[in-house]
Amino acid sequence: MRQVHVQQSHLSGWGARVVLQPALAVRAAAQDETAISSLELHKILKHRQLTAVFQPIADLRSASIFGHEGLIRGPADTRLHMPLALFEEAEQHHLLLEVEHLSRQVVLESFAQQGANAKLFLNVSPASLLQPHVARGATLSYIHQLGLDPHDVIIELTENSPTFDYDTLRHAAEHYRSMGFEIAMDDLGEGFSSLRLWSELRPDYVKIDKHFIRNIDRDQVKLDFVRSIQQIALNSGTKVIAEGIETEAELMIVKDLKIPYGQGYLINRPQASLHTALSPVAAELMQRNAVHVYQSAAVPVQARSNISKLIRYVSPVSPQTSNDDVYQIFEKQPSLYSLPVVAQGRPVGLISRYNMIDHLARPYTRELYGKRYCSIFMDNQPLVVDNSLSLQALSDLIINMEPHHLSNGFIITESGNYLGMGSGHDLLREITQMQINAARYANPLTMLPGNVPINEHMDRLLQAGITFHACYCDLDSFKPFNDVYGFRRGDELIQYTGKLLNEQIANELDFVGHVGGDDFILIFQSEDWEERCLRVLNILAQAIPAFYDEADRQRGGIAAEDRQGNPLFYPFVSMSVGSVKADPVGFRSHHEVAAAMTIAKKQAKKISGNSLFLERRGK
């Protein structure tokens, strides 16, 4: 959190009426305002008109306060009260070092007076850490004067410059480490070169900028970024602090990612006195033994796939290339279906092999046009697309255009400059593969998660040591319904069932997946899971008759014949639910849970009508 930038001090070891013209009046007003601002700053420095506030940093594993970040406030009810305005004004008046000096003293003194048994995160700019003419040992001496232990003070470096002297900064950080201080990096991902700074300094803590925490439960890119940072931190021995936690969902996701520390308004807001406890909401969430449900990474990645993978470089020709030369290129490269025409790096047309050969094969055409420019035979309105375009968007675009664009191919550019060619064949192959992959992650009929996300979610729960109830839901008598009424009405029933299941779960705790056909999976963390299942069965029993024709409704089902012509009667579609209580002791992976669910479902199907069977023996 960019609040206190500390530099240089004990710690920076560290008669006649005059009518003005408008421009002159504006300049005079600006000079007056500058003078007033300078006086305000000098007054703040002289009378020490700064106050410290502290925001707690929580240990998400133990639901306790780990430390406090020391923040600064200017005089109340003034425009310099908030730190951003204060430090910007100080920088403009070349008083930044003095204001940072005082800010640091006020934070440390206030922290020492309150006698906290926790860590203090003290914001220090890299420029401050590198101040020359520093009396060695002054920082340590001042800390001791206040009765503080340097092991309890963490120097939090705030990146505020696009360039650093990394070697000097690394040596300065090691100097402070040798005295017992720890080093933290603030706002990871927000600044100019934070990843390089991380690799150079090897800090004890990194703070992930609040931008990447905000709405992390709804943004797959942010989730992937934070997950990657946590993995790098584990590999490098760095501890991660997630900043800006403001919602319950954000806290649950951060906790699920095994990030050890968190900070934000949900945990508690800054105040003058040190917090002695977390907010009740945050404390309850940290102690809850549950995993937040979030979307699998693979589906959005598929949706984000762009056309770069389709690029095949084809040497272009210029508009002045002769038709004879183009013809020879096609003769030498039988697999070449189109030839791009490029002028000064920008595509201007496309020559189709079949169009060129068709023209030149006519009597006397080659004699007449062979020496002329190829631009007379080119398509001057080819399909040109930027390489940032998604595969799906390109597919939709071609479908709505003339068919020849699919056979001729398309030109791919970057910022208008020629990159290469793409073929309709390659596009269809990628789209098909994308659909195959997507089907593993989301059922195309209900758009509910498919096999892969279901398995991943069960493994997450087992790895987190959480006990859950896994339910296998199967529709009885669905096949004869589908055979008699057709797949369209069968699809409607499947979609209704998926929607019903999705409406009856607790979204942040429970999970509904569609493995295919009329088979669904429910994964419950909710304690009232059984009530939810029974409610599904009751609603389904009331809704099912409406899917049948009136005559079948009257008789309570479908009269049909089997393959041997024997008359059979199939009652209304019902649901069999087989449930198993899965705990990390009895089950090691989703494979074992799936096997137990299948057995439970078979037992449920032995019960006529809507049924719920709980496998109580476990594993």
Stockholm file with secondary structure:
# STOCKHOLM 1.0

chainA/1-619         MRQVHVQQSHLSGWGARVVLQPALAVRAAAQDETAISSLELHKILKHRQLTAVFQPIADLRSASIFGHEGLIRGPADTRLHMPLALFEEAEQHHLLLEVEHLSRQVVLESFAQQGANAKLFLNVSPASLLQPHVARGATLSYIHQLGLDPHDVIIELTENSPTFDYDTLRHAAEHYRSMGFEIAMDDLGEGFSSLRLWSELRPDYVKIDKHFIRNIDRDQVKLDFVRSIQQIALNSGTKVIAEGIETEAELMIVKDLKIPYGQGYLINRPQASLHTALSPVAAELMQRNAVHVYQSAAVPVQARSNISKLIRYVSPVSPQTSNDDVYQIFEKQPSLYSLPVVAQGRPVGLISRYNMIDHLARPYTRELYGKRYCSIFMDNQPLVVDNSLSLQALSDLIINMEPHHLSNGFIITESGNYLGMGSGHDLLREITQMQINAARYANPLTMLPGNVPINEHMDRLLQAGITFHACYCDLDSFKPFNDVYGFRRGDELIQYTGKLLNEQIANELDFVGHVGGDDFILIFQSEDWEERCLRVLNILAQAIPAFYDEADRQRGGIAAEDRQGNPLFYPFVSMSVGSVKADPVGFRSHHEVAAAMTIAKKQAKKISGNSLFLERRGK
#=GR chainA/1-619 SS CCCCCCCSSGGGTCCCCCCCCHHHHHHHHHHHHHHHHHHHHHHHHHHTCCEEEEEEEEETTTTEEEEEEEEEECSTTSTTCSHHHHHHHHHHTTCHHHHHHHHHHHHHHHHHHHTCSSEEEEEECHHHHTCSSCCTTHHHHHHHHTTCCGGGEEEEECCCCSCCCHHHHHHHHHHHHHTTCEEEEEEETTSSSHHHHHHHHCCSEEEECGGGTTTTTTCHHHHHHHHHHHHHHHHHTCEEEECCCCSHHHHHHHHHTTCCEECSTTTCCCBSSCCSSCCHHHHHHHHCCCCCCCCCSHHHHHHHCBGGGGCBCCCCBCTTSBHHHHHHHHHHCTTCCEEEEEETTEEEEEEEHHHHHHHHTSTTHHHHHTTSBGGGTSBSSCCEEETTSBHHHHHHHHHTSCTHHHHHCEEEEETTEEEEEECHHHHHHHHHHHHHHHHHHBCTTTCCBCHHHHHHHHHHHHHTTCCEEEEEEEEETHHHHHHHHCHHHHHHHHHHHHHHHHHTSCTTTCEEEEEETTEEEEEECSTTHHHHHHHHHHHHHHHGGGGSCHHHHHHTEEEEECTTCCEEEEECCEEEEEEEEECTTTCCSHHHHHHHHHHHHHHHHTSSSSEEEEECSCC
#=GC SS_cons         CCCCCCCSSGGGTCCCCCCCCHHHHHHHHHHHHHHHHHHHHHHHHHHTCCEEEEEEEEETTTTEEEEEEEEEECSTTSTTCSHHHHHHHHHHTTCHHHHHHHHHHHHHHHHHHHTCSSEEEEEECHHHHTCSSCCTTHHHHHHHHTTCCGGGEEEEECCCCSCCCHHHHHHHHHHHHHTTCEEEEEEETTSSSHHHHHHHHCCSEEEECGGGTTTTTTCHHHHHHHHHHHHHHHHHTCEEEECCCCSHHHHHHHHHTTCCEECSTTTCCCBSSCCSSCCHHHHHHHHCCCCCCCCCSHHHHHHHCBGGGGCBCCCCBCTTSBHHHHHHHHHHCTTCCEEEEEETTEEEEEEEHHHHHHHHTSTTHHHHHTTSBGGGTSBSSCCEEETTSBHHHHHHHHHTSCTHHHHHCEEEEETTEEEEEECHHHHHHHHHHHHHHHHHHBCTTTCCBCHHHHHHHHHHHHHTTCCEEEEEEEEETHHHHHHHHCHHHHHHHHHHHHHHHHHTSCTTTCEEEEEETTEEEEEECSTTHHHHHHHHHHHHHHHGGGGSCHHHHHHTEEEEECTTCCEEEEECCEEEEEEEEECTTTCCSHHHHHHHHHHHHHHHHTSSSSEEEEECSCC
//
